[in-house]
């Protein structure tokens, strides 16, 4: 017995020593994982900026790039790189898709969190995950083959690939993200909030919009922003569904072109290191700036909401 105790003590000592030796390594790995996201974003931005930076030394007209309305990169007389129409197409498609996706996504999140049975919730979550798993090019095919003829038949539009088509497809693509994050935000609200509201005589809908929405507003805002990011960054679906026409859309039935679709369509044809190639990377920098402004605006809004709550 004494020998067995000493042996067990020796094993525990060896395990503790190994744990003490491994703890700094594990802590270092965790820190590295935490910083890796920042490092990757900085590396991607540095790469994109490096490819676009030579335009600074070529007397490139950045004012015409930002304010110009003509996109003619293949002109042999004078190439023109105005992105106003591309920005208009991106903004129109993103805004219209969010007008569809946000009510649908948040409504589905509320239903999953508060109103449906456990079995139905699990079934619907599987269906929503399957929607998120559909490749974007397949969504583009659906927009061209299915939605396009329906839009032509219903509206009399000359073509079925337009802002409306792309908005519907992007809304369907963004809904799974909004539903998933929105449901998690609503589930994170303590049950005591619900119970207190019900005890005061509130109906289930009053609990939702007077208690749950204010309590989960930060998470719901994050869900909407993720949906916006999904919409802005989408490429193949909008490439197929918008009509890919350099045009400022006057209505939902007009074709358009987005910044991401322009990069995808023209990068393979641009001469590496040429001006057209570098301008496409400059569009990538513009997309980074738009995403940064969206996130910064959201951060300011969230901090403002928190400040009012503390007051």
Buried (B, 14 or more C-beta within 10 A) or exposed (E): EEEEEEEEEEEEEEEEEEEEEEEEEEEEEEEEEEEEEEEEEEEEBEEBBEBBEBBEEEEBBEEBBEEBBBBBBEEEEEBBBBBBBBBBBBBBBBEBBBEBBBEBBBBBBBBBBBEBEEEEBEEBBEEBEEBBEEEBEEBBBBBBEEBBEEBBEEBEBEBBBBBBBBBBBBBBBBBBBBBBBBBBBBBEBEEEBBEEBBEEEBEEEBBBEEBBBEBBBBBBBBBBBBBBBBBBBBBBBBBBBBBBBBBBBEEBBBBBBBBBBBBBBBBEEBEEEEBBBBBBBBBBBBBBEBBEEBEEEBEEBBEEBEEEEEE
